[in-house]
Amino acid sequence: MDETTSGSTASALYTMKLLIPGLGNTTGAAGYEQRAPSGGEIKLLNMLRNWKQADISFLTTPGYAAFMASHDIKITFKTLSQSCESSRFGFVTLMGKRLLESLLFRFYTTYDMIYCPSDLLFDVVVSVVYRLRNIGKKLVVCSFLVAVGEPDAPVHPLFSFQQNISYLLMKRFADRVYVLNNYDKEKLAALGFDRSKLFVTSGGYDPAEIAVSSVKRYDAVCIARFHPQKGLEQLVKIWEKVVNIRPVAKLVIIGGGNKDIQNDLEASVRTLNLEKNIIVRADMARKESVRMLRKSRVFLFPSTFESWGFVVAEAMGAGLPVVMYDLAQLKGLFEKGTVKISPFDTEAFARNIVDLLGDNKQYRELSEQARNQARTYTWKHVARVEFENMKKL
């Protein structure tokens, strides 16, 4: 799609009023300041930046509104009371408080479409009720991590439980469901979703933020939340194998989130005597993490369960070849500029890193392929495709 669209054409496209019930998770106001955005939040942030000409009302908690505003999102927030941030009586009580207050909330402006940014039960129930209150309005729901029926999915059982309930509501009331890959589309169809209502969208990156650098300080970099699905414990062992062949090889792991996983990761680095070979950095400013990305030669993506890979697109945009597992969910994605390894084969993962670092011809070829592949994954393009799709409903 042409991304040099004139301002008048863009204004004509984004002529729709959206209601977005985005109640966030159970982090609480203080918690939002202590973690990096999740993949779903990164996508939502970038959709909102590109939909800024649309008329959007965002129903959320005060903490989540502040979190969005801190990422330069300038839209109309309709916030619930401060009591909906947290509950000393646990998740169920908190969910009840948020749902009750959301359902009592009255919008005095009309809207054309309800865009539900996640399949979290908070968001889905509220979205469905607002759809039922306003006959004729359409509902779009985003489902970007299909864990139901995936025994190896590293998610809490409560997540799968609430996702099952959300899916029952979505099958009945959603007019469109957005997923990030064909694997998840087929999975939802097998779970009873109307195939005609399933639409494969995409992740992306911002080319204006990512540039190629000829100055390289690190052999490899990995950017990921500290979460079990990201494969970071495996990555330390993989890098040990790399160091056995290239003793001065240096890896930077940039993350944030779970402090226990961070502590375990740092302990593994010390146990294996890799302090000079692996740098673990947590909660870095965005500009600094991008700088370290650009100064690295290769990007490592050891995730064992994913729906897409926003950081992969960014790394490709910076000209970094990517070594990653060949996950079923990502078939047909990132086919150029990558080296894909059979899942959990740490020996092959390490061997291919060593080969790539030592073969300048292969490195240059994959780097060029990565840059070309990244041009097909931009947030501006994704935002236009989704909005055009919604307008057709």
ROTORMAR-43911 format. One record per residue (C-alpha): x, y, z; residue number from 1. Coordinates in steps of 0.2 Angstrom, whole numbers, plus 5000, padded with zeros to 4 digits. Example, Ala and Ser with C-alpha at 12.3 -4.5 7.8 and 13.67 -1.06 7.14 Angstrom:
! ROTORMAR-43911
{east 5062 | north 4978 | up 5039 | num 1}
{east 5068 | north 4995 | up 5036 | num 2}
! end
This chain:
! ROTORMAR-43911
{east 5000 | north 5000 | up 5000 | num 1}
{east 5006 | north 5017 | up 4996 | num 2}
{east 5012 | north 5026 | up 5012 | num 3}
{east 5015 | north 5043 | up 5004 | num 4}
{east 4996 | north 5047 | up 5006 | num 5}
{east 4992 | north 5066 | up 5006 | num 6}
{east 4985 | north 5074 | up 5021 | num 7}
{east 4968 | north 5076 | up 5013 | num 8}
{east 4967 | north 5058 | up 5008 | num 9}
{east 4971 | north 5053 | up 5026 | num 10}
{east 4958 | north 5064 | up 5033 | num 11}
{east 4945 | north 5056 | up 5022 | num 12}
{east 4950 | north 5039 | up 5028 | num 13}
{east 4950 | north 5042 | up 5046 | num 14}
{east 4932 | north 5048 | up 5047 | num 15}
{east 4924 | north 5037 | up 5060 | num 16}
{east 4921 | north 5038 | up 5078 | num 17}
{east 4928 | north 5024 | up 5089 | num 18}
{east 4924 | north 5019 | up 5106 | num 19}
{east 4939 | north 5009 | up 5114 | num 20}
{east 4936 | north 5000 | up 5130 | num 21}
{east 4954 | north 4997 | up 5136 | num 22}
{east 4954 | north 4993 | up 5154 | num 23}
{east 4972 | north 4987 | up 5155 | num 24}
{east 4977 | north 4973 | up 5166 | num 25}
{east 4979 | north 4971 | up 5185 | num 26}
{east 4995 | north 4980 | up 5186 | num 27}
{east 4989 | north 4995 | up 5195 | num 28}
{east 4994 | north 5013 | up 5194 | num 29}
{east 5011 | north 5011 | up 5201 | num 30}
{east 5015 | north 4995 | up 5192 | num 31}
{east 5013 | north 5003 | up 5175 | num 32}
{east 5028 | north 5014 | up 5178 | num 33}
{east 5039 | north 4998 | up 5182 | num 34}
{east 5037 | north 4988 | up 5166 | num 35}
{east 5039 | north 4990 | up 5147 | num 36}
{east 5023 | north 4989 | up 5136 | num 37}
{east 5017 | north 4971 | up 5131 | num 38}
{east 5016 | north 4967 | up 5113 | num 39}
{east 4998 | north 4970 | up 5112 | num 40}
{east 5000 | north 4987 | up 5121 | num 41}
{east 5014 | north 4992 | up 5108 | num 42}
{east 5002 | north 4988 | up 5094 | num 43}
{east 4988 | north 4998 | up 5102 | num 44}
{east 5000 | north 5013 | up 5105 | num 45}
{east 5005 | north 5013 | up 5087 | num 46}
{east 4987 | north 5011 | up 5080 | num 47}
{east 4982 | north 5026 | up 5091 | num 48}
{east 4997 | north 5037 | up 5085 | num 49}
{east 4992 | north 5033 | up 5067 | num 50}
{east 4973 | north 5035 | up 5070 | num 51}
{east 4975 | north 5053 | up 5078 | num 52}
{east 4964 | north 5060 | up 5065 | num 53}
{east 4949 | north 5049 | up 5070 | num 54}
{east 4937 | north 5054 | up 5084 | num 55}
{east 4942 | north 5041 | up 5098 | num 56}
{east 4934 | north 5039 | up 5115 | num 57}
{east 4945 | north 5028 | up 5127 | num 58}
{east 4937 | north 5020 | up 5142 | num 59}
{east 4950 | north 5015 | up 5155 | num 60}
{east 4957 | north 5016 | up 5172 | num 61}
{east 4967 | north 5032 | up 5178 | num 62}
{east 4983 | north 5022 | up 5179 | num 63}
{east 4981 | north 5015 | up 5161 | num 64}
{east 4976 | north 5033 | up 5155 | num 65}
{east 4992 | north 5040 | up 5162 | num 66}
{east 5002 | north 5025 | up 5155 | num 67}
{east 4995 | north 5029 | up 5138 | num 68}
{east 4998 | north 5048 | up 5140 | num 69}
{east 5016 | north 5044 | up 5145 | num 70}
{east 5019 | north 5037 | up 5128 | num 71}
{east 5013 | north 5053 | up 5119 | num 72}
{east 4995 | north 5047 | up 5116 | num 73}
{east 4984 | north 5062 | up 5114 | num 74}
{east 4966 | north 5056 | up 5114 | num 75}
{east 4950 | north 5058 | up 5125 | num 76}
{east 4951 | north 5047 | up 5140 | num 77}
{east 4935 | north 5043 | up 5150 | num 78}
{east 4942 | north 5036 | up 5166 | num 79}
{east 4935 | north 5025 | up 5180 | num 80}
{east 4937 | north 5029 | up 5198 | num 81}
{east 4954 | north 5027 | up 5207 | num 82}
{east 4947 | north 5012 | up 5216 | num 83}
{east 4947 | north 5002 | up 5200 | num 84}
{east 4966 | north 5002 | up 5200 | num 85}
{east 4969 | north 4988 | up 5213 | num 86}
{east 4960 | north 4978 | up 5226 | num 87}
{east 4966 | north 4970 | up 5242 | num 88}
{east 4953 | north 4956 | up 5239 | num 89}
{east 4961 | north 4949 | up 5223 | num 90}
{east 4958 | north 4948 | up 5205 | num 91}
{east 4940 | north 4943 | up 5205 | num 92}
{east 4935 | north 4958 | up 5216 | num 93}
{east 4945 | north 4969 | up 5205 | num 94}
{east 4937 | north 4963 | up 5189 | num 95}
{east 4920 | north 4965 | up 5197 | num 96}
{east 4923 | north 4983 | up 5202 | num 97}
{east 4930 | north 4987 | up 5184 | num 98}
{east 4916 | north 4979 | up 5175 | num 99}
{east 4902 | north 4986 | up 5186 | num 100}
{east 4908 | north 5004 | up 5185 | num 101}
{east 4912 | north 5002 | up 5166 | num 102}
{east 4894 | north 4996 | up 5163 | num 103}
{east 4887 | north 5010 | up 5173 | num 104}
{east 4897 | north 5023 | up 5163 | num 105}
{east 4887 | north 5032 | up 5150 | num 106}
{east 4894 | north 5040 | up 5135 | num 107}
{east 4885 | north 5056 | up 5129 | num 108}
{east 4894 | north 5056 | up 5112 | num 109}
{east 4889 | north 5044 | up 5098 | num 110}
{east 4901 | north 5032 | up 5090 | num 111}
{east 4902 | north 5021 | up 5075 | num 112}
{east 4912 | north 5007 | up 5080 | num 113}
{east 4918 | north 4998 | up 5096 | num 114}
{east 4937 | north 4993 | up 5094 | num 115}
{east 4941 | north 4981 | up 5108 | num 116}
{east 4960 | north 4980 | up 5109 | num 117}
{east 4962 | north 4963 | up 5118 | num 118}
{east 4953 | north 4947 | up 5122 | num 119}
{east 4955 | north 4950 | up 5141 | num 120}
{east 4938 | north 4947 | up 5149 | num 121}
{east 4938 | north 4965 | up 5156 | num 122}
{east 4938 | north 4972 | up 5139 | num 123}
{east 4927 | north 4960 | up 5130 | num 124}
{east 4912 | north 4960 | up 5142 | num 125}
{east 4912 | north 4979 | up 5142 | num 126}
{east 4913 | north 4980 | up 5123 | num 127}
{east 4899 | north 4967 | up 5121 | num 128}
{east 4888 | north 4977 | up 5133 | num 129}
{east 4891 | north 4993 | up 5124 | num 130}
{east 4887 | north 4984 | up 5107 | num 131}
{east 4871 | north 4978 | up 5114 | num 132}
{east 4866 | north 4995 | up 5121 | num 133}
{east 4869 | north 5002 | up 5103 | num 134}
{east 4860 | north 4991 | up 5090 | num 135}
{east 4868 | north 4993 | up 5073 | num 136}
{east 4886 | north 4997 | up 5080 | num 137}
{east 4899 | north 4985 | up 5075 | num 138}
{east 4912 | north 4977 | up 5086 | num 139}
{east 4930 | north 4972 | up 5082 | num 140}
{east 4940 | north 4962 | up 5094 | num 141}
{east 4959 | north 4959 | up 5094 | num 142}
{east 4965 | north 4942 | up 5099 | num 143}
{east 4984 | north 4942 | up 5098 | num 144}
{east 4989 | north 4928 | up 5109 | num 145}
{east 4979 | north 4912 | up 5106 | num 146}
{east 4983 | north 4901 | up 5121 | num 147}
{east 4968 | north 4890 | up 5122 | num 148}
{east 4972 | north 4873 | up 5116 | num 149}
{east 4991 | north 4876 | up 5117 | num 150}
{east 4998 | north 4865 | up 5131 | num 151}
{east 5015 | north 4873 | up 5129 | num 152}
{east 5009 | north 4890 | up 5130 | num 153}
{east 5018 | north 4899 | up 5145 | num 154}
{east 5003 | north 4907 | up 5152 | num 155}
{east 4994 | north 4907 | up 5169 | num 156}
{east 4979 | north 4895 | up 5170 | num 157}
{east 4968 | north 4910 | up 5174 | num 158}
{east 4973 | north 4918 | up 5158 | num 159}
{east 4967 | north 4903 | up 5148 | num 160}
{east 4951 | north 4901 | up 5158 | num 161}
{east 4946 | north 4920 | up 5155 | num 162}
{east 4951 | north 4918 | up 5137 | num 163}
{east 4939 | north 4903 | up 5135 | num 164}
{east 4925 | north 4914 | up 5142 | num 165}
{east 4930 | north 4929 | up 5131 | num 166}
{east 4929 | north 4917 | up 5115 | num 167}
{east 4912 | north 4912 | up 5119 | num 168}
{east 4906 | north 4930 | up 5119 | num 169}
{east 4917 | north 4934 | up 5104 | num 170}
{east 4909 | north 4920 | up 5093 | num 171}
{east 4892 | north 4927 | up 5097 | num 172}
{east 4894 | north 4946 | up 5096 | num 173}
{east 4910 | north 4951 | up 5087 | num 174}
{east 4908 | north 4957 | up 5069 | num 175}
{east 4927 | north 4955 | up 5066 | num 176}
{east 4941 | north 4947 | up 5075 | num 177}
{east 4959 | north 4952 | up 5072 | num 178}
{east 4973 | north 4940 | up 5073 | num 179}
{east 4992 | north 4942 | up 5069 | num 180}
{east 4995 | north 4926 | up 5059 | num 181}
{east 4987 | north 4912 | up 5049 | num 182}
{east 4991 | north 4899 | up 5062 | num 183}
{east 4980 | north 4908 | up 5075 | num 184}
{east 4966 | north 4911 | up 5062 | num 185}
{east 4965 | north 4892 | up 5058 | num 186}
{east 4965 | north 4889 | up 5077 | num 187}
{east 4951 | north 4900 | up 5080 | num 188}
{east 4941 | north 4893 | up 5065 | num 189}
{east 4944 | north 4876 | up 5073 | num 190}
{east 4937 | north 4882 | up 5089 | num 191}
{east 4921 | north 4887 | up 5081 | num 192}
{east 4923 | north 4905 | up 5075 | num 193}
{east 4915 | north 4910 | up 5059 | num 194}
{east 4930 | north 4910 | up 5047 | num 195}
{east 4923 | north 4925 | up 5037 | num 196}
{east 4924 | north 4936 | up 5053 | num 197}
{east 4943 | north 4932 | up 5055 | num 198}
{east 4955 | north 4944 | up 5048 | num 199}
{east 4974 | north 4943 | up 5049 | num 200}
{east 4982 | north 4959 | up 5053 | num 201}
{east 5001 | north 4962 | up 5056 | num 202}
{east 5014 | north 4970 | up 5068 | num 203}
{east 5026 | north 4983 | up 5062 | num 204}
{east 5039 | north 4996 | up 5067 | num 205}
{east 5042 | north 5014 | up 5064 | num 206}
{east 5056 | north 5017 | up 5051 | num 207}
{east 5058 | north 5035 | up 5057 | num 208}
{east 5064 | north 5028 | up 5074 | num 209}
{east 5076 | north 5014 | up 5068 | num 210}
{east 5091 | north 5018 | up 5057 | num 211}
{east 5106 | north 5008 | up 5051 | num 212}
{east 5122 | north 5010 | up 5059 | num 213}
{east 5139 | north 5005 | up 5052 | num 214}
{east 5147 | north 5006 | up 5070 | num 215}
{east 5146 | north 4989 | up 5079 | num 216}
{east 5150 | north 4987 | up 5097 | num 217}
{east 5141 | north 4971 | up 5101 | num 218}
{east 5141 | north 4954 | up 5092 | num 219}
{east 5122 | north 4951 | up 5096 | num 220}
{east 5108 | north 4958 | up 5105 | num 221}
{east 5091 | north 4952 | up 5112 | num 222}
{east 5077 | north 4963 | up 5117 | num 223}
{east 5063 | north 4954 | up 5126 | num 224}
{east 5052 | north 4956 | up 5142 | num 225}
{east 5058 | north 4945 | up 5156 | num 226}
{east 5045 | north 4931 | up 5154 | num 227}
{east 5046 | north 4912 | up 5152 | num 228}
{east 5040 | north 4912 | up 5134 | num 229}
{east 5055 | north 4923 | up 5128 | num 230}
{east 5068 | north 4909 | up 5130 | num 231}
{east 5081 | north 4920 | up 5139 | num 232}
{east 5087 | north 4906 | up 5151 | num 233}
{east 5090 | north 4895 | up 5135 | num 234}
{east 5099 | north 4910 | up 5127 | num 235}
{east 5112 | north 4911 | up 5141 | num 236}
{east 5116 | north 4893 | up 5138 | num 237}
{east 5117 | north 4896 | up 5119 | num 238}
{east 5129 | north 4910 | up 5122 | num 239}
{east 5140 | north 4899 | up 5132 | num 240}
{east 5142 | north 4888 | up 5117 | num 241}
{east 5146 | north 4903 | up 5106 | num 242}
{east 5159 | north 4909 | up 5118 | num 243}
{east 5167 | north 4891 | up 5118 | num 244}
{east 5171 | north 4895 | up 5100 | num 245}
{east 5173 | north 4914 | up 5100 | num 246}
{east 5179 | north 4918 | up 5118 | num 247}
{east 5177 | north 4937 | up 5116 | num 248}
{east 5159 | north 4937 | up 5109 | num 249}
{east 5148 | north 4949 | up 5118 | num 250}
{east 5129 | north 4948 | up 5119 | num 251}
{east 5117 | north 4962 | up 5126 | num 252}
{east 5101 | north 4956 | up 5134 | num 253}
{east 5089 | north 4971 | up 5136 | num 254}
{east 5072 | north 4968 | up 5145 | num 255}
{east 5061 | north 4973 | up 5159 | num 256}
{east 5046 | north 4966 | up 5169 | num 257}
{east 5048 | north 4951 | up 5181 | num 258}
{east 5062 | north 4954 | up 5193 | num 259}
{east 5063 | north 4936 | up 5198 | num 260}
{east 5067 | north 4931 | up 5180 | num 261}
{east 5079 | north 4945 | up 5179 | num 262}
{east 5088 | north 4939 | up 5195 | num 263}
{east 5088 | north 4921 | up 5189 | num 264}
{east 5096 | north 4927 | up 5172 | num 265}
{east 5109 | north 4936 | up 5181 | num 266}
{east 5113 | north 4922 | up 5192 | num 267}
{east 5115 | north 4910 | up 5177 | num 268}
{east 5127 | north 4922 | up 5169 | num 269}
{east 5138 | north 4922 | up 5185 | num 270}
{east 5137 | north 4903 | up 5187 | num 271}
{east 5143 | north 4901 | up 5170 | num 272}
{east 5157 | north 4914 | up 5172 | num 273}
{east 5150 | north 4924 | up 5157 | num 274}
{east 5150 | north 4941 | up 5165 | num 275}
{east 5162 | north 4948 | up 5152 | num 276}
{east 5152 | north 4940 | up 5138 | num 277}
{east 5134 | north 4944 | up 5143 | num 278}
{east 5127 | north 4961 | up 5148 | num 279}
{east 5110 | north 4961 | up 5156 | num 280}
{east 5101 | north 4978 | up 5156 | num 281}
{east 5084 | north 4981 | up 5163 | num 282}
{east 5071 | north 4995 | up 5161 | num 283}
{east 5081 | north 5005 | up 5149 | num 284}
{east 5075 | north 5021 | up 5141 | num 285}
{east 5068 | north 5018 | up 5123 | num 286}
{east 5081 | north 5028 | up 5114 | num 287}
{east 5095 | north 5019 | up 5123 | num 288}
{east 5089 | north 5002 | up 5119 | num 289}
{east 5087 | north 5007 | up 5101 | num 290}
{east 5105 | north 5014 | up 5101 | num 291}
{east 5111 | north 4997 | up 5107 | num 292}
{east 5101 | north 4988 | up 5094 | num 293}
{east 5109 | north 4998 | up 5080 | num 294}
{east 5126 | north 4995 | up 5087 | num 295}
{east 5124 | north 4976 | up 5087 | num 296}
{east 5128 | north 4964 | up 5073 | num 297}
{east 5115 | north 4951 | up 5075 | num 298}
{east 5098 | north 4950 | up 5083 | num 299}
{east 5093 | north 4934 | up 5093 | num 300}
{east 5075 | north 4929 | up 5095 | num 301}
{east 5074 | north 4914 | up 5106 | num 302}
{east 5056 | north 4915 | up 5110 | num 303}
{east 5047 | north 4898 | up 5111 | num 304}
{east 5029 | north 4905 | up 5109 | num 305}
{east 5024 | north 4920 | up 5099 | num 306}
{east 5010 | north 4927 | up 5089 | num 307}
{east 5022 | north 4940 | up 5080 | num 308}
{east 5038 | north 4948 | up 5083 | num 309}
{east 5038 | north 4967 | up 5084 | num 310}
{east 5057 | north 4968 | up 5090 | num 311}
{east 5061 | north 4957 | up 5075 | num 312}
{east 5054 | north 4970 | up 5063 | num 313}
{east 5064 | north 4983 | up 5072 | num 314}
{east 5080 | north 4973 | up 5071 | num 315}
{east 5077 | north 4970 | up 5052 | num 316}
{east 5074 | north 4989 | up 5050 | num 317}
{east 5091 | north 4992 | up 5057 | num 318}
{east 5099 | north 4979 | up 5045 | num 319}
{east 5102 | north 4965 | up 5058 | num 320}
{east 5101 | north 4947 | up 5052 | num 321}
{east 5090 | north 4938 | up 5064 | num 322}
{east 5093 | north 4920 | up 5072 | num 323}
{east 5076 | north 4913 | up 5078 | num 324}
{east 5066 | north 4897 | up 5081 | num 325}
{east 5055 | north 4891 | up 5067 | num 326}
{east 5039 | north 4893 | up 5076 | num 327}
{east 5023 | north 4886 | up 5069 | num 328}
{east 5014 | north 4903 | up 5073 | num 329}
{east 5026 | north 4912 | up 5062 | num 330}
{east 5026 | north 4902 | up 5047 | num 331}
{east 5026 | north 4913 | up 5032 | num 332}
{east 5032 | north 4928 | up 5042 | num 333}
{east 5050 | north 4934 | up 5042 | num 334}
{east 5055 | north 4923 | up 5028 | num 335}
{east 5070 | north 4934 | up 5022 | num 336}
{east 5085 | north 4940 | up 5032 | num 337}
{east 5083 | north 4927 | up 5045 | num 338}
{east 5090 | north 4910 | up 5050 | num 339}
{east 5077 | north 4899 | up 5057 | num 340}
{east 5081 | north 4884 | up 5069 | num 341}
{east 5071 | north 4869 | up 5074 | num 342}
{east 5063 | north 4874 | up 5091 | num 343}
{east 5074 | north 4870 | up 5106 | num 344}
{east 5089 | north 4865 | up 5096 | num 345}
{east 5101 | north 4875 | up 5106 | num 346}
{east 5116 | north 4867 | up 5097 | num 347}
{east 5110 | north 4872 | up 5080 | num 348}
{east 5106 | north 4890 | up 5087 | num 349}
{east 5123 | north 4892 | up 5093 | num 350}
{east 5132 | north 4885 | up 5078 | num 351}
{east 5122 | north 4897 | up 5066 | num 352}
{east 5126 | north 4912 | up 5077 | num 353}
{east 5145 | north 4907 | up 5075 | num 354}
{east 5143 | north 4904 | up 5057 | num 355}
{east 5135 | north 4921 | up 5054 | num 356}
{east 5147 | north 4931 | up 5064 | num 357}
{east 5162 | north 4922 | up 5054 | num 358}
{east 5155 | north 4923 | up 5037 | num 359}
{east 5155 | north 4941 | up 5030 | num 360}
{east 5147 | north 4937 | up 5014 | num 361}
{east 5132 | north 4928 | up 5022 | num 362}
{east 5131 | north 4942 | up 5034 | num 363}
{east 5130 | north 4956 | up 5021 | num 364}
{east 5117 | north 4946 | up 5011 | num 365}
{east 5105 | north 4943 | up 5026 | num 366}
{east 5107 | north 4961 | up 5032 | num 367}
{east 5101 | north 4967 | up 5015 | num 368}
{east 5087 | north 4955 | up 5015 | num 369}
{east 5082 | north 4960 | up 5032 | num 370}
{east 5081 | north 4979 | up 5027 | num 371}
{east 5070 | north 4974 | up 5012 | num 372}
{east 5059 | north 4963 | up 5022 | num 373}
{east 5056 | north 4977 | up 5036 | num 374}
{east 5049 | north 4989 | up 5023 | num 375}
{east 5034 | north 4978 | up 5022 | num 376}
{east 5031 | north 4979 | up 5040 | num 377}
{east 5027 | north 4997 | up 5045 | num 378}
{east 5014 | north 5004 | up 5058 | num 379}
{east 5008 | north 5016 | up 5046 | num 380}
{east 5003 | north 5003 | up 5033 | num 381}
{east 4995 | north 4991 | up 5047 | num 382}
{east 4985 | north 5006 | up 5054 | num 383}
{east 4978 | north 5010 | up 5036 | num 384}
{east 4974 | north 4992 | up 5033 | num 385}
{east 4965 | north 4989 | up 5049 | num 386}
{east 4955 | north 5006 | up 5048 | num 387}
{east 4950 | north 5002 | up 5030 | num 388}
{east 4944 | north 4985 | up 5035 | num 389}
{east 4933 | north 4992 | up 5049 | num 390}
{east 4925 | north 5004 | up 5037 | num 391}
{east 4920 | north 4990 | up 5026 | num 392}
{east 4909 | north 4982 | up 5040 | num 393}
! end
